[in-house]
Amino acid sequence: MPTSTHAIKIAYTDCFSGISGDMFLAALLDAGLDENVLRLELAKLDIGPFDLLITTTRPSGLKATKVEIKAGAGQQFRHLATILEILQASDLAPIVIERASTVFQALACAEAKVHGLLVEKIHFHEVGAIDTIIDVVGVVIGLHHLGIERLVSSPLPWSHGFVDCAHGRLPLPAPAVCELLTGVPVYAVDISQELVTPTGAALLTTLSQAFGPLPEMTITSTGYGSGNHTLPRQQPNLLRLIIGQETEKSETVEVIETHLDDWNSEGFPYLCDLLLRQGALDVSLTAMLMKKGRPGLQLRVICHPAHGMQLKQTILSETTAIGLRFRTESRLTLEREEVTVDTQWGKIVAKKVQTPAGTVIYPEYEACKEIAESAQVPLQQVYREVYLGREIKREEKE
């Protein structure tokens, strides 16, 4: 039977005044996250006593939520390995542990790079260990419990000035923020205050699928998270979180192209693997006839805009291209998931796709190739077996 189109739950961070971890957490609460759920989940962390103060503010007459974290006396400044151990030892959902760990790893790598230290030596002291843990884990808990399947962010404001921290006086944006925002669209603002914190940057760059304008959606709720500082010219220091249903899995992608007539195409497999590792969604090479009758090649790369700059640099470094064309387009993709199919050779990984006409299971080439080689059978025979095989349900795996 045909299946209905899956309505994806999407959240958009409208960062007109920047973002910090506590603003993100406050916006989630204001948009509908149950405070009791948040407190019960955070209680699963063995990080010592803390108090979570959740209040209502009204900057510029807008109702917003503010979150403050009061740590107990003698709090520790933990290293990355300790924080990851705390997460692994908790009873939080596995997906929450995985995503929060990824955020902390990104934050630690950025801090280590700009300070010239090993990642193992970095400890989270700028806002206090408990503050950082609560902000990061709280945001991941909020997105999980609100059922957010896709997070998109607006471009981020780039302020100026200086900030005083444990390392001394640093320029704004903080060096770790500059490192984290590599490849992310930003714009300059005439404000000499910190707008984007390292924690806020790490959360967005790790958890967001795209940066750009508000995607098409049917809005279901809006929340405002209040910051701690007063901004000039009566600008409200708020983060707006817009949550809605995206009926089509459409997204904005960047298409990068170049024509090559003097490049040794033997390097394409290497280039293709490199580009895919750097975030490319698709890489193709097409034969063509160029000016003066010369045979040539068209290289085309599709990616999320956040990865565009690095991919362009790689193309210019690894090929003979001296120029590139690029544009943004909308892309519609069908909902898909990885599944396991039972066959005569055992379990094989496949891809289940939700089409307008119904569900279809497609073989995965690498998995089928491995079976064909080990069982000494034709690849097409393995493909047919997957098409006809029985999907192993999640409860059977467990």
N, C-alpha and C positions, 0 to 999 in steps of 0.2 A: 504494500500500500504506500502511496506517496506520503512523505512526511512534510509537516509544515516548516517554514523557515525559522530557524532558531534565532530568538531575539537576544542579542549579546548585551550584557549589562556593562556599561562603559562609564568611566569617570574622567573628567577633564579638570586639570588644575589650572585655574586662571590666575597667573602669578603677576598681576599688575603692580604689586608692591613687594615682589620677591617671595621667598619661601624659606622656612626653617622647619625643623622637625616638630617643634611644639605647635606651630601654626597648622601644619598638615594634620596632626593628630586632633587638634581642636576643630578643624573644618570637618573631619570625619564624624566627630561627635555631633556637631551642629547639623550635619546632613542626615543623621539618623542612626549612627552607631549607638547601641545600648551601653550606657555607662556601666551598668552592673556586669555585662558581658566582658567589657574591657578590664574591669577590676579583677574579675575572677580569673581571666586568662593571664594577666600580668602577675597574679599571685603564684603562678606556676614557676616563676623564675626565682632562683635562690641568689638574691642580690642584696639581702639585708633589708632593714626597715626603710620605708619611704612613704611620703604622703602625696597623693595626687589631688591637687586642688583644681576643681572645674567650676568656673564662674561665667556669668554672662556680662558682656560689655556692650557698649553702644557707640563706637567711634563713628563720627559723622551721622549719627542718628540711626545707624544700621545695627540691628541685633546680631551679635557674634558670640562665639564661645572662646574662652581663654583657658589654657592649661598651664599650670605651674607645678613643678615637681620639687618637693622638699625632701632632701635626703637626710637620713639619720646622721648622728655624729660620727666622725672618723671614717667617712666613706673612702673606699679604695679607688685608685686609678688603675684599672685593669688593662692588661695587654690583650691583643687580639686572640691569642690561643686560649686565654682564660674565658673570654666572652663566648667563644665558640663552644668551649666545654660546658659552660652554663646553659647554653641553648640546647645542646645535645642531651644534657641530663634532665631537661624539663619535660613536662607532659604536654607541651604544645603540639599542635597538629604538625605532621612532618613537613607540609608545604610551607607553614609559617617559619619553622626552623630553617629550612633551606633558603627561603627568600631573605630572611633577616641575616643569615650568615653571609649571603652574597653581598648585601649592603655593607656590612662591617668590613668585609674583605676589600671592597672597592674603596671605602673610606680610609682604611689603613694603608693601602697601596699608594693612594694619592698623597697622604701625609708623609709616608716614608720617602717618596720620590722628591718632594719639594724640600724636605729637610735633610736629604742625603743620608738617611738611616735605613737599616734593615727593617722589614715589615715586623719582625719579631720584637723590635725595640719600641714600636709605637704604642703609646697608651693614650686613652681618650680623656684628656685633661682639660680641654678648652671649655667645655660646658659641664664637666664632671661626669664620672663614669656612669652613675645611675641615670642622670639626665639623658645621656646618649642612648643607653640601653632601652629606657622606657620610650623615648621618642621613636626609635627605629622599630622595636618590636611592637609597640602600640600601633604604629601606622600599618605594619604588615598584618597585624591581627584585624584592624579595622577594614582593610580592603578585602581580607578573606571572609569575614563575617557578613559584610555587606554584599558579598557575591560579585565583586568587581572582576570581570574577565579581561578587561582591556583598560589601560591607563594611558591617557594622552595629555601632554603638557603644552602650554603656550610657550613662546619664546621667553627668555628670562631677561630681566633688566640688569644692566651692567653699571653699577655705581662707581664712585671714586672716593678718594680720601684714605684714611688710615684707621686701623683697629689695634688696640692694645691687647696682647694676649701673653701666655706664659713664655713665648719665645721673644717677646719684646714688641716693638711697633712694626706692624706689617701693612703693606698697601692693600687697598680694596679694589676688586674682590680679593679675598684671602687667596694666597697661592694654591692651597689645596682645592679651592673652588675652581680656579682657572684650569687646573689639571683635570678635574672631574668633568668640566664642561667642554672639553675638547670635542669638536664635532657637533655641538649643540647650538642652535640659533639663539643669538643674544642681541640686545640693542642698548645703546648708551642712554643714561638718564642723568640729569644734573642734580644728583643727591649725594652728599658726602657722608653716607651712613651705610652700614652693612645691610644689604637687602637679601642676598642669597648666602646662607650659611653652608659650611661643609656638609653637615648632616642633611640639610634640605637638598643640596646638590646630589649627594650620594643616593638618597631615596629616589629622586626623579630619574637620574641617569641609569639606575639599576632596574627600576620597576616599570618605567614608561616604555611603551612600544613605539611611540612617535612623538615628535615635537612639531607644532604648527597650529593652524586655526582650529576652532571648535569643530569637531566632526559632526556629521548629520546624526541627530538623535531626537528621541522624544523625551524631554526632561521629566524626571520623576521627583527629584529633590535638589535643593541647593543649600550649601552650608558655608559659613564664614568662620575662619579661624583667625583670632586676633594675635598680633605680634606684641612685643614688649616696648618698642620705641615709638616716640612721636615723630612723624615725618614732617618735613617742611611743606608750606603752602596748603596746610590742612588736608594733605593726602591721607586717606585712611590706610593704616598699616594692617591690611587684611589679605588673607588668601581665600579666594573663592573656589569652592569645589562644586562642580556641576555633575550630577549623576543622572543617567538616563538609559534608555533602551535603543540600541543600534540594530535596526531590523535587517540590515545587510552588512556583511563583513567587508565593508569597503575601507580603504585606507589610502593615504597619500604616499606615493613612492617617487623616487628620483630616478630618471632614466639617463644614463651616461653613455655617450657614443663617440667613436672615433673611427676614421678610415685609415687603413695601413696598407702600403704598397711596397715597403722595404723591410718588413719584419719577418724574422725566421719563426714560422708558426709552430716549430717543434717545442717552443717554450709555452704553448697555450695550456697544456695540462697543468704545468707548474703554476702559471698565472691564475688559472681557474681555481685551483685549490687554495691559493693564497688569498684571492678576493673573497671566496666563500668563508674562509676563516675570519676575515676582517668584517663580515656582516653583510656581504652581498646576498641578495635573495635569489638572483639568477644571473648567469653569465653565458653569453652565446657568441659564436664566431660564424659569420656568414660570408661566403665567397661572392665577389661582385666584380664588375668591369668598371675601371676607373678611367680618368681622362687619358687621352692619347692611346687608348686601347690596352692599357696595362691592367693585368689581373690584380685584384686586391682583396682585402678582407675588411668587414665591418665588425668591430668589437662592440658589444652592447652589454651593459651592466645595469641591473635593477636593484635598488636598495632603499632602505628607509633614509630620509633626508639626514638624520643624525650621523650616518656613516659615510655620507657622500664625500666629505673632504679627504678622509684617509684613503678611500678607494681611488679618488682622482690622482692623489699623489703616487699611489702604487702603480697605476696605469702609466703615468708619465715616467716613472722610474724603470719599469720592467719591459716597456715596449719602445718602439721608435716614434711614438706619437709626439707631436710638438704642439698639439691643441686638442681640446675636447669640447663637445657640445653636451649640454645637460638641460633637463626640463623636469617639471613635476607633473605627474599624472595620477588619476584615481585608479585604484586597482580593486577589483571585486574577487574574493576568493571564497570557495565553498568551505563549510565547516568540516574539519577532519580531525581524526585522532588515531594514534597508534594502537593496534590491537594484535592479538596473538591468535593464529589459526592452527587447528589440529589437523595434521596430515599424516600420511603413512610413514614419513621420515621424522615425525615428532612435531614439536611446536615451531612455527615460522612466524616471524614478525611481518605484519602487513599494515595497510593504511585503509581505514574506514572513512568514506566520504559521504556527506549528506548532500545529495543532489535534489533538485526540484521534483524529480521523478521517483525518488526513493534512495535507500541506502545502497552503496556499492563498496565492495572490498577490492582494493587494488594490491597486487603483489609489490613488494619492495625488491628492487633489482639485486642489491648487495646480499640480502638474506637468501634469495632464491639462487643466486650464483654460488654461494657457499654450499648449499645443499646439492646443487647439480654437480659440482666438482667432487664433493666427498662421496656422493652416492653413485657417481658415474652414470647419470641419466641426463637426457636432453633438458636444457633450460626451459623450453616450452612446456614440457611435461610437468615441471615443478609449478610453472605459472598456472596451468589448468587445475592442478591440485589445490592451489590457494584459492582460485575463483570458486571452486566447489566445496572447499573445506568448511568446517564448523568453527565459528568464532568461540574462543574460550572466554567466558564471562569473568568479570572481576572477582565475583564471589568464589568461582572455581579455583582461581589462582591462589586465593587466600586459604 
